[in-house]
Amino acid sequence: MAALLSAVLIAAVVVVWFDLGDAIDRQADDAAAQCVEGPATVPIIADPDIAPGLTAIAEAFAATKPVIRDHCVTIAVRPGDAKITLDGLTGTWETESMGDYPAAWVPQSSVWSADLAAAEPGLIEGNPRSLVSTPVVLAVSPDLARAVGDRLDWSAVPTLQRRDASLTDFDLQGWGSLRMAMPVGAQSDASALAAQAVATSVTRTTGPLTTADAESPRVTSTVRAMLEGAPVSPDGTPQGAATVIADAPDPARSRIHVVPITEQRLYQMTKSDTTARLAELVPGGPTPIADYPIIRLSGEQVSDVAADAVSEFTAFASEPDQLQRLTELGFRGDAPLPEPTATVAFPRTPSPMPTPENGAIVAINRVVYGTAAAPTGPTGAPAPSGAGG
């Protein structure tokens, strides 16, 4: 009888022990769900073109009530100028004027991640990845696009730029030379990416442009030929130059005939046009791509909570329903694109340009942004010094 009673008592103790363990686990889960460490806002700075889409994704992410390391997390996306952001990250971050230090940065292209890696490699956590991209194309008048057709190659651009009356090659009498603007103001990554495409074409490389090739006299002189004499965008941006082309009463006499621009920006400019005022021209050869890299930042100013939140947010943003919030803005990714418009048909990109070596990107940046004329405002006055890619 005593032995039986002991067995019953032991069984009861075991049951109580497991019940207690389950209760503790439930309490831990409840505490996590209630974010016992409080709320945490995680800042991300993004290129102004992609920021609205990322903001919509951040709102959807918040609706899932994410809890990370016992914090209720909110992702706060804000648009930011790339040059100002780069200067802050590599110099002194002024919170009062620039906002909270970001846990991640999504610039327009690897033009900026390469510069950051060259200046402060320790600030980058892991390898940047992209959710979406957009090709760099040439915005031209419909008349010029019809005349050129598929006869323009990136390697021919510098010669057409510097030779007088070069557009007679396409039977365009009285049009003069190519007159391709190379803006260096805000969101002007397309200029540097176009220069990369030209450099890749003239070196005839089948792989990524190397640092040695980018620094060679042949490439440097070729890129400078594109820049010398390039007409100036009225506000230093590709969109400003494209507006000059679109609004010209006589396309032949326009002071700007061509400007490199991202397809996504061209789509946003013209999506409501029922009659095309601009055309999308895709030169032959490797097509440069604006890849919108998600650069996860590291260092003392990025907490473990913020770092984990960026990783979870990126995974969430990669889901098809969330990617569509970006592709519907004209970006290309693993989700449906918008319907073609009078200007942008979203043609297939048969030969995407391999991303150059970081050193090659930096070398081209130095030529493009170091030698091009300073961007000017609509009245001819210098643009704000904060203008950047």
Secondary structure, 3 states (H helix, E strand, C coil): CHHHHHHHHHHHHHHHHHHHHHHHHHHHHHHHHCCCCCEEEEEEEECCCCHHHHHHHHHHHHHCCCEECCEEEEEEEEECCHHHHHHHHHCCCCHHHHCCCCCEEECCCHHHHHHHHHHCHHHECCCCEECCEEEEEEEECHHHHHHHCCCCEHHHHHHHHHCCCHHHHHCCCCCCCCCECCCCCCCCHHHHHHHHHHHHHHHCCCCCCCHHHHCCHHHHHHHHHHHCCCCCCCCCCHHHHHHHHHHCCCHHHCCCCEEEEEHHHHHHHHCCCCCCCCEEECCECCECEECCEEEEECCCCCCHHHHHHHHHHHHHHCCHHHHHHHHCCCCECCCCCCCCCCCCCCCCCCCECCCCCHHHHHHHHHHHHHHCCCCECCCCCECCCCCCC
